[in-house]
Amino acid sequence: MMAVERVAVESPCVKRCRVDPDTGRCEGCLRSIAEIANWTRMSNERRRRVLKRIAAAAPAATET
């Protein structure tokens, strides 16, 4: 029998919500509008993939 994961992967929201018109991503958490809207319906596996993409994009987002 497959084990059910009971603890949800937490949202990366940092309460600095503003969508960049060029990228279509939130400047606070780096998620797309679709990712934000669908977060509560995503599987933990899908949430982890989003977090992995965010981690990879974060250094580039902070470069000036």
C-alpha positions as CSV (number, residue, x, y, z in Angstrom):
1,M,0.0,0.0,0.0
2,M,1.3,3.5,-0.9
3,A,2.0,5.9,2.0
4,V,0.0,9.1,1.9
5,E,1.9,12.3,2.5
6,R,-0.1,14.2,5.1
7,V,2.0,17.4,5.5
8,A,1.5,19.8,2.7
9,V,4.4,21.6,1.1
10,E,4.1,25.2,2.3
11,S,3.5,28.2,0.0
12,P,6.6,30.3,-0.8
13,C,4.5,33.5,-0.5
14,V,6.4,36.3,1.3
15,K,3.5,38.8,1.3
16,R,5.2,41.0,-1.2
17,C,2.7,40.4,-4.0
18,R,3.2,42.3,-7.2
19,V,3.3,40.9,-10.7
20,D,6.1,41.9,-13.0
21,P,4.5,42.9,-16.3
22,D,7.5,41.6,-18.3
23,T,7.8,38.2,-16.7
24,G,4.3,37.6,-15.5
25,R,5.7,36.4,-12.2
26,C,5.2,37.6,-8.6
27,E,8.1,39.7,-7.6
28,G,7.8,38.4,-4.0
29,C,7.7,34.6,-4.5
30,L,8.6,34.3,-8.2
31,R,5.5,32.2,-9.0
32,S,3.3,32.7,-12.0
33,I,-0.3,33.8,-11.6
34,A,-1.4,30.2,-12.6
35,E,1.0,28.7,-10.0
36,I,-0.4,31.0,-7.3
37,A,-4.0,30.3,-8.2
38,N,-3.6,26.6,-8.4
39,W,-1.3,26.1,-5.4
40,T,-3.9,24.7,-3.1
41,R,-4.9,22.1,-5.7
42,M,-1.4,21.0,-6.6
43,S,0.1,17.8,-5.4
44,N,3.2,18.0,-3.1
45,E,5.2,16.7,-6.0
46,R,4.1,19.5,-8.2
47,R,4.7,22.1,-5.5
48,R,8.2,20.8,-5.0
49,R,8.9,21.2,-8.8
50,V,7.6,24.8,-8.5
51,L,9.9,25.4,-5.5
52,K,12.9,23.9,-7.4
53,R,12.2,26.3,-10.4
54,I,11.9,29.2,-8.0
55,A,15.2,28.3,-6.3
56,A,17.0,28.1,-9.7
57,A,15.5,31.5,-10.8
58,A,16.1,33.3,-7.5
59,P,19.8,34.2,-8.1
60,A,19.0,35.6,-11.5
61,A,16.0,37.6,-10.2
62,T,18.2,39.3,-7.5
63,E,21.0,40.3,-9.9
64,T,21.1,44.0,-10.8
